[in-house]
Amino acid sequence: MSAIAEIQISAIKEARQRISGIAYRTPLLPDRDRADLVLKLENLQPIGSFKLRGAANAMMSAPRQSLAGGVVTASAGNMAQGVAWCARSLGVPCRVVVPEGAPANKIAAIQRLGGEVITAPFDAWWQAMLDHGYPGVDGVFIHPFADASVMAGNGTIGLEILEDDPDVDAVIVPWGGGGLACGIASAVRAINPSIKVFAVEVEFAAPLAAAFARGAAGDIEPVRSFVDGIGGRSVAPEMWQLARELLAGVLVVTAADVAAAIKGLAERNRVVAEGAGGAGVAAALKGIPGVRRAAAIVSGGNIDPEKLAVILRGGVP
């Protein structure tokens, strides 16, 4: 696949109009303990994740007749829920390729929304994202991150942050495939290029940090953790150039850092975050040199209750 061009601000503004009434404008609230941190609460979306924005924009901008045969996505859970939510509203079939070991609560949510779940080995699931499709499964493929329409939908978060708090000088975004980070960064750079956008990954599952270190995208062997929404095997080739152009850098946190951030969000802010949703907060709490006021994206709240219970007791799932 060729590189994807930076998303134009006009496309992001059009996406905002297109998804109005489907995705919420979520609140940007101050952290109760940190005057230098604000929280963008995408966990409050109808599906509990920002993914509804990109899924809605991609599907609502597609010709309706092209969706008649159904839609397909590859997702560990949140994008699947976004696609299934929109497919249900449009009355079209939805099929989701999920990796073996995907969280049970996310699988159940996909099925509640009417999605058909197809389980695949992790490598085959990852290959579906690289190939933009899965063998033997028909339908329009809605890519979870490497799609201009999906990124434009995600970019609406950047518009909202800068409208609600123009004093932020950094935005901290979890990196899964890059569609959230690059979509937000496209919006932020168009409005105020002095604001830095940082991606966040978890130690031992950080392909973007490895790519920045070596100057080229490549494969790693990720160590799986409870932070299931981020931490892939590689940076998709079509996303690498975009990430290099748009991002100020990559911040790496540990699973323990993320667990501590999730615990703090729940106890002090009354916010429930999943692993990826706590990663940006974890990075902010560690401190970022030169950043005066940061916005952390709480990207989702679909955490397994048993894992949350472990975290609230002070453990790391």
Secondary structure, DSSP 8 states (H G I E B T S, - for coil): --------HHHHHHHHHHHBTTB----EEE-SS-TTEEEEEGGGSTTSBTHHHHHHHHHHHS-GGGGTT-EEEE-SSHHHHHHHHHHHHHT--EEEEEETT--HHHHHHHHHTT-EEEEE-HHHHHHHHHHTS-TT--SEE--SSS-HHHHHHHHHHHHHHHHH-TT--EEEEE-SSSHHHHHHHHHHHHH-TTSEEEEEEETTB-HHHHHHHHTS--B------S-TTS--SB--HHHHHHHHHH-SEEEEE-HHHHHHHHHHHHHHH-----HHHHHHHHHHHH--TT-SSEEEEE-B----HHHHHHHHTT---
